[in-house]
Amino acid sequence: MATAKTDTAAGGEALTITRVFDAPRELVFDAWTNPDRLKDWFGPAGFTMLSCSGEFRPGGVFHYGMRAPNGMEMWGKWTIREIVRPERLVIVASFSDAAQGETRHPFAANWPLKVLSTSTFSETGGKTTMTMSSVPLDATEGEQAAFVAGFDSMRQGWKGTLEQLDAYLAKA
């Protein structure tokens, strides 16, 4: 029996993360959309960037590889859907291999192949509020459930990543 898929971008449970950065919106947006800046902060704490390249334009792809402290390599890619500078970035995120082929999550076989992520950036008094909302795209019920079950882990991972962004912005 085939498992039905739904476009959960149209109504699935989203992971939403909001963070305030003590930096102007243009700088925060650039940190998210310039591979030369992304390589200096993006990824879980303790990981090193192996490769980082791409075109931040609608239809463009950002591809990256990271090495975990235990030596394991992980690859990912973002397909850019929308960029409204410096207000909004919409991407489809997926795990990949070194050749940009789409792959499953290395630790969760039931993870959605694609996640739609929308990030908005607003500025008040020289500080930038970034809100990122992510939902599985075209996911089975099992993939949706795996995504929701991973909320705590994703929040923890993003906490470390965004702390690295904070440190990067303080020096930029």
N, C-alpha and C positions, 0 to 999 in steps of 0.2 A: 504494500500500500504506500503510495506517495505521501509525503508530508507536505501539507499546505504551507506556502510561504506568504507572508504579508509584508507590505511596505511599512515597517514600523516607524518610519520617519513621519507617517501620517497619523500616529496616535499611540505608539508604544511608550513604555516607561523610559524616561530619559535620565541619564546621569548629568547633573548640573553642578558645576563648580564655579564659584565666584571668588575672585581675589583682587585686592586693591594693591597697586604698585605705586611707590613714591617716585614716579617718573612721568614725563609727558606722554600723551597717547601716541604721538608720532614715533617716539623711541620704542615704546612697547610694541607697537604694530610692526615696526622694522625688525625687531628682535624675532618676531614670529614669521616674517615673510622674506627674510634675506638669509640664504643658506650660509653665507659667511658669518652671520651673527648666530644663527641656530646652532652651528657646530660648537660654539663656545659654552652653551648652557643646556641644550636639549637632551633629555634622557633621564632614566632613573639614576639616583645618586650611586656613585661608584662605577658606573659604566663609562667606557671611553668610546668616542666616535671614530669609526673606521672610515666612513665615507659619507658624504653629505653633498648632494647636488640637486639642482632642479630649476624649474621655471615657475615662478609664481604669477600665473595668469590663468584665466578660465581655460580649462582643458589641459593645463600644464601638470607636470608630475614632479613632486619632490620625493627623492629616494634617499634612504639613509641606512647605514649599517652600524651596529654597536657591538661592543664586546663586554660581556659581563665580567665581574671580578673573578669568576671561576673559569674564564676563558671561552665560554660559549658565545657564539655570534648570533645576533638577531637582526633581521632586516625588516624594514617597513617602507610603505609608500603612502603618499597622500596624492590623490587626484583632486586638483583644484576645481571647484564648481563655481565659486563666486568670490570676488575681491572688491570690496568697496572701501577704498583707502581713506582714512585710517579707522574706519568704523566696524567693518565686518569681514570675516573670513569664513568661507564654507568649504569644507573638504570632505572627501570620502577616504577614510583611513583603512588600511589593510596591512596584514603581515605579508612579507614577500621574501624572495630569495635574492641573491646578489645580482641576478639578471632581471629584476623587477617582475618576476612571475609571482602571481598571487598564491599564497600558501595559507595553511591553517595556523592558528596560534600554536607555538611550540609546546605549550603546557596544557592546552585545553582544546581537545579535538572537537568539542561541540560549540566553540566560540563562533560568532557570526563572521563570515568572510569579509564583510564590509560594515563599517560604522560611519554614519553621517554625523559630522561634528560642525556645529555652528558656534563661532566665537564672535562676541561683540565687545567693542572697546569704547568707553566713554570717559571723558575727562572733566574733573571738577577740581579747581584750585591747584592745578599742576599734578594731581594724582590721577592715575588711570584705573578704572574698574573694568576688569575683564570678566566676562561671563561666558563659560563654555558649556554647551549642551550637546550631549551625544546620544544617539539612538542606533540600534542595529538597522541595517538597510536590507530589505528583501530577506528577512530571517525566518527560519522555521520557529515553531513554538519552543522547541528545545534550545535553539540558539538564543532566543529572547530570554529564556529562563536562565541560561548560563551567563548572559550579559548582566542581568539584574543580580544574580548571585555574586557577581564579581564587583559590585559597587564598592564595598569596603576596601578591597584590595586596590581598585583603581583610584579611589580617593587618596589612599596612602601613597601610591606611586606618584600621582600628580602633585601631592603635597611636596615631596622631595624635589621633583622636577621644577615646580614653581618657586621653591626656595632657591634653587640654582639660578633661575631667571632673576629673582630679586637681587642676588649677589652680583650677577652680570650687569644688571641695570645700574647698580650703585657705582660700578666702575666705568660704565660707558660714557 
